[in-house]
Amino acid sequence: MKMVSRLLSISALLFISQSAFAASEGHSGNFNLILSMLELPFLGIAVVFSFMNSKALRGGKFGTGMTYLAWGFLVMGVGHLHMQLDHQFGINIFNSVFGEVGGLIAWFVALTVTWGLSGYGFYQIWKVSKQ
């Protein structure tokens, strides 16, 4: 928990300092880059804690739902990393591997898998909470 609080504090300080810099100098591009890069550690934390929670629940209905959520968050994190690489550096891995049309299809499949895993995980947890 101490690590999370430190990470949140550092992120808040970075956010505030970059906000002040962007506002005073008109560097909104730098500000957007910082915000987009801050997104990745938070997704990483969500993935780590999701898997830790699913392991702590030791299976069962809640644990199964949390496992699906964790895998959904992992796919989402990889997708966001891919998005940032494409947006910031022009590196589109899906297009490089699968071609332009195949890359679009792969992106759609990744989104569908993320939504499907997360939705099914939430559904499993909701279903158990109703019993």
C-alpha positions as a Markdown table, in Angstrom:
| # | Residue | x | y | z |
|---|---|---|---|---|
| 1 | Met | 0.0 | 0.0 | 0.0 |
| 2 | Lys | 2.9 | 2.3 | 0.7 |
| 3 | Met | 4.1 | 1.8 | -2.9 |
| 4 | Val | 0.8 | 2.8 | -4.3 |
| 5 | Ser | 0.6 | 6.0 | -2.1 |
| 6 | Arg | 4.1 | 7.0 | -3.2 |
| 7 | Leu | 3.2 | 6.4 | -6.8 |
| 8 | Leu | 0.1 | 8.5 | -6.5 |
| 9 | Ser | 2.0 | 11.3 | -4.8 |
| 10 | Ile | 4.7 | 11.3 | -7.5 |
| 11 | Ser | 2.1 | 11.2 | -10.2 |
| 12 | Ala | 0.2 | 14.1 | -8.6 |
| 13 | Leu | 3.3 | 16.2 | -8.4 |
| 14 | Leu | 4.2 | 15.4 | -12.0 |
| 15 | Phe | 0.7 | 16.3 | -13.0 |
| 16 | Ile | 0.7 | 19.6 | -11.1 |
| 17 | Ser | 4.1 | 20.6 | -12.3 |
| 18 | Gln | 3.4 | 19.7 | -15.9 |
| 19 | Ser | 0.0 | 21.6 | -15.7 |
| 20 | Ala | 1.7 | 24.7 | -14.5 |
| 21 | Phe | 4.4 | 24.4 | -17.2 |
| 22 | Ala | 1.9 | 23.8 | -20.0 |
| 23 | Ala | -0.3 | 26.7 | -18.8 |
| 24 | Ser | 2.6 | 29.2 | -18.5 |
| 25 | Glu | 4.5 | 28.3 | -21.6 |
| 26 | Gly | 1.7 | 27.1 | -23.9 |
| 27 | His | 3.2 | 23.6 | -24.2 |
| 28 | Ser | 0.1 | 21.5 | -24.4 |
| 29 | Gly | 1.8 | 18.8 | -26.5 |
| 30 | Asn | 4.3 | 18.1 | -23.6 |
| 31 | Phe | 1.3 | 18.1 | -21.2 |
| 32 | Asn | -0.6 | 15.5 | -23.3 |
| 33 | Leu | 2.5 | 13.3 | -23.5 |
| 34 | Ile | 3.0 | 13.3 | -19.7 |
| 35 | Leu | -0.7 | 12.5 | -19.2 |
| 36 | Ser | -0.6 | 9.7 | -21.7 |
| 37 | Met | 2.5 | 8.2 | -20.1 |
| 38 | Leu | 1.0 | 8.5 | -16.6 |
| 39 | Glu | -1.8 | 6.3 | -17.8 |
| 40 | Leu | 0.4 | 3.3 | -18.3 |
| 41 | Pro | 1.7 | 2.9 | -14.7 |
| 42 | Phe | -1.9 | 3.1 | -13.4 |
| 43 | Leu | -3.0 | 0.4 | -15.8 |
| 44 | Gly | 0.0 | -1.7 | -14.6 |
| 45 | Ile | -1.1 | -1.2 | -11.0 |
| 46 | Ala | -4.7 | -2.3 | -11.9 |
| 47 | Val | -3.4 | -5.4 | -13.6 |
| 48 | Val | -1.1 | -6.3 | -10.7 |
| 49 | Phe | -3.7 | -5.8 | -8.0 |
| 50 | Ser | -6.4 | -7.6 | -10.0 |
| 51 | Phe | -4.2 | -10.7 | -10.2 |
| 52 | Met | -3.3 | -10.4 | -6.6 |
| 53 | Asn | -7.0 | -10.2 | -5.6 |
| 54 | Ser | -7.9 | -13.1 | -7.8 |
| 55 | Lys | -5.2 | -15.2 | -6.2 |
| 56 | Ala | -6.1 | -14.1 | -2.7 |
| 57 | Leu | -9.8 | -15.2 | -3.4 |
| 58 | Arg | -8.5 | -18.7 | -4.3 |
| 59 | Gly | -10.9 | -19.4 | -7.0 |
| 60 | Gly | -14.6 | -19.5 | -6.3 |
| 61 | Lys | -17.1 | -17.3 | -8.0 |
| 62 | Phe | -15.6 | -14.0 | -6.9 |
| 63 | Gly | -12.1 | -15.2 | -7.7 |
| 64 | Thr | -13.1 | -16.4 | -11.1 |
| 65 | Gly | -14.7 | -13.0 | -11.8 |
| 66 | Met | -11.7 | -11.2 | -10.6 |
| 67 | Thr | -9.4 | -13.4 | -12.8 |
| 68 | Tyr | -11.5 | -12.5 | -15.9 |
| 69 | Leu | -11.2 | -8.8 | -14.9 |
| 70 | Ala | -7.4 | -9.1 | -14.5 |
| 71 | Trp | -7.0 | -10.7 | -17.9 |
| 72 | Gly | -9.3 | -8.0 | -19.4 |
| 73 | Phe | -7.1 | -5.3 | -17.7 |
| 74 | Leu | -4.0 | -6.9 | -19.0 |
| 75 | Val | -5.3 | -6.9 | -22.6 |
| 76 | Met | -6.4 | -3.3 | -22.1 |
| 77 | Gly | -2.9 | -2.3 | -20.8 |
| 78 | Val | -1.2 | -3.8 | -23.9 |
| 79 | Gly | -3.7 | -2.0 | -26.1 |
| 80 | His | -3.1 | 1.3 | -24.4 |
| 81 | Leu | 0.7 | 0.7 | -24.7 |
| 82 | His | 0.2 | 0.1 | -28.4 |
| 83 | Met | -2.0 | 3.2 | -28.7 |
| 84 | Gln | 0.7 | 5.4 | -27.1 |
| 85 | Leu | 3.4 | 3.9 | -29.3 |
| 86 | Asp | 1.3 | 4.7 | -32.3 |
| 87 | His | 0.3 | 8.1 | -31.2 |
| 88 | Gln | 3.6 | 9.4 | -29.8 |
| 89 | Phe | 6.1 | 7.6 | -32.1 |
| 90 | Gly | 4.2 | 6.5 | -35.1 |
| 91 | Ile | 4.9 | 2.8 | -34.4 |
| 92 | Asn | 1.8 | 0.7 | -35.2 |
| 93 | Ile | 2.7 | -2.9 | -34.3 |
| 94 | Phe | -0.7 | -4.4 | -35.5 |
| 95 | Asn | -0.3 | -2.8 | -39.0 |
| 96 | Ser | 3.4 | -3.9 | -39.1 |
| 97 | Val | 2.5 | -7.5 | -38.3 |
| 98 | Phe | -0.9 | -7.9 | -40.0 |
| 99 | Gly | -1.0 | -5.2 | -42.7 |
| 100 | Glu | -3.3 | -2.3 | -42.7 |
| 101 | Val | -6.6 | -4.2 | -42.9 |
| 102 | Gly | -5.4 | -7.0 | -40.7 |
| 103 | Gly | -4.2 | -4.4 | -38.1 |
| 104 | Leu | -7.6 | -2.9 | -37.9 |
| 105 | Ile | -9.2 | -6.3 | -37.5 |
| 106 | Ala | -6.6 | -7.2 | -34.8 |
| 107 | Trp | -7.4 | -3.9 | -33.0 |
| 108 | Phe | -11.1 | -4.7 | -33.1 |
| 109 | Val | -10.5 | -8.2 | -31.8 |
| 110 | Ala | -8.3 | -6.8 | -29.0 |
| 111 | Leu | -11.1 | -4.3 | -28.0 |
| 112 | Thr | -13.7 | -7.1 | -28.1 |
| 113 | Val | -11.5 | -9.4 | -26.0 |
| 114 | Thr | -11.0 | -6.6 | -23.4 |
| 115 | Trp | -14.7 | -5.8 | -23.2 |
| 116 | Gly | -15.7 | -9.4 | -23.2 |
| 117 | Leu | -13.3 | -10.5 | -20.4 |
| 118 | Ser | -14.0 | -7.4 | -18.3 |
| 119 | Gly | -17.8 | -7.6 | -18.8 |
| 120 | Tyr | -17.9 | -11.4 | -18.0 |
| 121 | Gly | -15.8 | -10.8 | -14.9 |
| 122 | Phe | -18.1 | -8.1 | -13.7 |
| 123 | Tyr | -21.1 | -10.3 | -14.5 |
| 124 | Gln | -19.7 | -13.2 | -12.5 |
| 125 | Ile | -19.1 | -11.0 | -9.5 |
| 126 | Trp | -22.6 | -9.4 | -9.8 |
| 127 | Lys | -24.2 | -12.8 | -10.1 |
| 128 | Val | -22.6 | -14.0 | -6.9 |
| 129 | Ser | -23.4 | -10.8 | -5.1 |
| 130 | Lys | -27.1 | -11.4 | -5.8 |
| 131 | Gln | -27.1 | -14.8 | -4.1 |
